[in-house]
Amino acid sequence: MTSRGTEILDEAECKILLRDRSLGRVGVKLADEIVVLPVYYALLEGDVVFRTDPGTKLTAAVLGTKVAFEVDSASPPWSVLVSGHAHEIRDADEHAAAESRLGHDWPAGERDSIVRIKVERITGRRLAARG
């Protein structure tokens, strides 16, 4: 616990919290724009994977862009932040493995591409209860 009432979570706890959720946000910087977009995700061999359609997220993956990925909860209040480079999964076996992890939760429309964020750093924080 820090002096400001924020507990720093270790990597193992961060991974447990990531496995408990399926909706997160990916942050991407392309040119001068920073965009944060919601995605349904899963973990594959410790990396974050999600479906997407052509657009900002897929462009970031094709370019191998460094991205941020965040998951949080309001009750109890915590946040986990992942950073790493995104890439589009093109290998058929890897694609099938990712698809098997991803549920059927995703917006309507064509979302045949799968992006993998190779986890390079993972951090987390839990806020102390207000008292």
N, C-alpha and C positions, 0 to 999 in steps of 0.2 A: 504494500500500500504506500503510495506517495503521500507527501504532506498535504496534498490537495484532495485527498480522498479518492484517488484513482488507483486501482490495482492493475499492475502490468501482468498480463497473462503470458504463461510460457507457451512455447510452440506446440507442445502436446495438447494443451487445453484448447488452443486456437483451432487445431485440426478437428478436435471433437465437436466444437461449436460449428465449424464449417460443415461437417457431416450431418448435423441436425437440421440443416436448412436446405431449401431448394430455390430460393429467390434472393438474388444479390444485385449489385450494381457494378458495372465495369466503367472505369474512367479512362478516356483516350484523349491524347493530344495529337491533333493533326493540323499542321501549319500553325496558325495562331489561335485556333479554337480548342477549347477543352470541353469535352462532352462526357456526361455521366448518364449511362443508360441501364435500365433494368434488364436482367436476363434470368431465366431459369437455368440452373446449373447443376452439375454433379462433380464428384471427385473421381479422377482416374489416375491410379498410381500416385496419389498425392497432389496431382495437378488439377486445376479447375478447367472443366470443359462445358461448353454451351453451344446450342444451335443458333444459327443466325441466317439472315438473308443477305443478298448483296447490299452493301451500304458501309457506314462508318466502321462498324466492328470488324467486318470482313476485310475491309481495306487495311485497317490497322494490322490484322493478322497476316495478310499477304505481304505487308511491308516489314513484318517482324518487329513491330513497334513495342516499346516498353509501355505497359498498362498497369493500372491499379484496379483491384477488385475488392469490394467491401460488402460485408454482411453484418447486420446488427440486430439488436432486439431492444425494445423499449422496456420490457418487464420480464426478467430483471434487465437493467440497462448494461449492455456490453456491445463492443464493436471489434471486428477482426478485419485487418487490412492485409491484403496479399499484393505483392508487386512482382512482376516478371514480364518476360517477353511473350507476346501472343504469336501463334502461328496457326494457319489453316491445316487441319488434319486431312491429308490426301491419301495416306496409306490405307488400303481397304481393311486390313485386320484391325488397325488402330481405330478407324472410323466405326467399325462394327462394335468394338469394345466400348467406345464412348457412347454409341447409340444405346447399347444395352444398359448403361448406367443412367442415362437420361430418361426420365419418366415421360409421360404424355402431356406434361404441363408446358405449353408454349403458346404464344399468340397464333391466331389464325394466319394462314398464308404459307408460302413456300419457305421453309427453313431447312434446306438440305445440307448446308455447310455447317461444319463443326469447328469451333475454335478451341485451341488448347492454350492455356496460360501456364507456362513452365514456371513453377513457383521458385522465386529466387530469395524472397524475404517474406516472412509472415510475422505480424505483430498483433497484439490485442490488448484491449483495456476493458475493465469493468468499473463502472461508477458505483461509488458507495451509496447505499440507500439514504434518502433524505430523512433526517431525524429530528 
